């Protein structure tokens, strides 16, 4: 859907620089390198933080990937707006006419990795010296699947 909305059926070429992307070309935005979260994980372990689950949000986004790491009877409530969505996703959404739930199902919306931690450990992560920030985006709740606020 991303290539179709932007290039095949959309108004842009690979080297187009839409205002929404802040000077970055469509091709550069689509090919941006995914971050590695190994250093963050190692820092948490070194600090004695118990990581209860991890989900890499690639194809399948939030909807498919997070529930795979949860025990039966547990779901997650994700707070939309608790992180900054990269402009490329809003552009895909706008040009492709994709609704918000589908965007979160198909894409990571800028959240590359989810660490599931106890609340007291989640608070400790902010004290770690990390290359880039990790923020709280939701909670594990009773139920199944992913719900959004």
Residue, then its C-alpha position, 0 to 999 in steps of 0.5 A: x500500500x505504501x508504494x502504491x499510494x505514493x508512487x504507482x497510483x500517487x503523485x510522486x516519483x522516488x526523488x520527489x520531496x513532498x513538503x510533508x517529509x521535511x526535505x527528505x525524498x520519498x525514496x529516502x523515507x521509504x528506505x530509511x534504515x531501521x534502528x537496532x535496539x540491542x544497546x537499549x536491551x543490553x542497558x536494561x539487562x545491565x541495570x537489572x531490569x527484567x524484560x518480560x517480552x519483546x516484539x519487533x514491529x515489522x510487517x503485521x505492525x501492532x496488531x499481529x506482533x505484540x499479541x504473539x509475545x503475551x500469555x493467554x488472557x493478556x492484551x495491550x492498550x496502546x495510547x495513540x499520540x504517545x509517540x511521534x509518528x514519522x511523516x511518511x506514515x501520515x502521507x501514506x495514510x492520506x494518499x492511500x485513504x487508509x484508516x488509522x486502525x489499518x495503518x497500525x495493523x500494516x505498519x509500525x507507525x514509527x515504533x520499531x520495537x516494543x519491550x514489555x516491562x513491569x511498571x516499576x521497571x518501565x519507570x527506571x528505563x527513563x534513568x538509563x543513558x540510551x542512544x535514543x529514548x524509549x517511552x511508554x506507549x501503553x499497558x498490558x491489560x486483561x483480555x486479548x489483542x490490541x486496543x487503542x485509546 
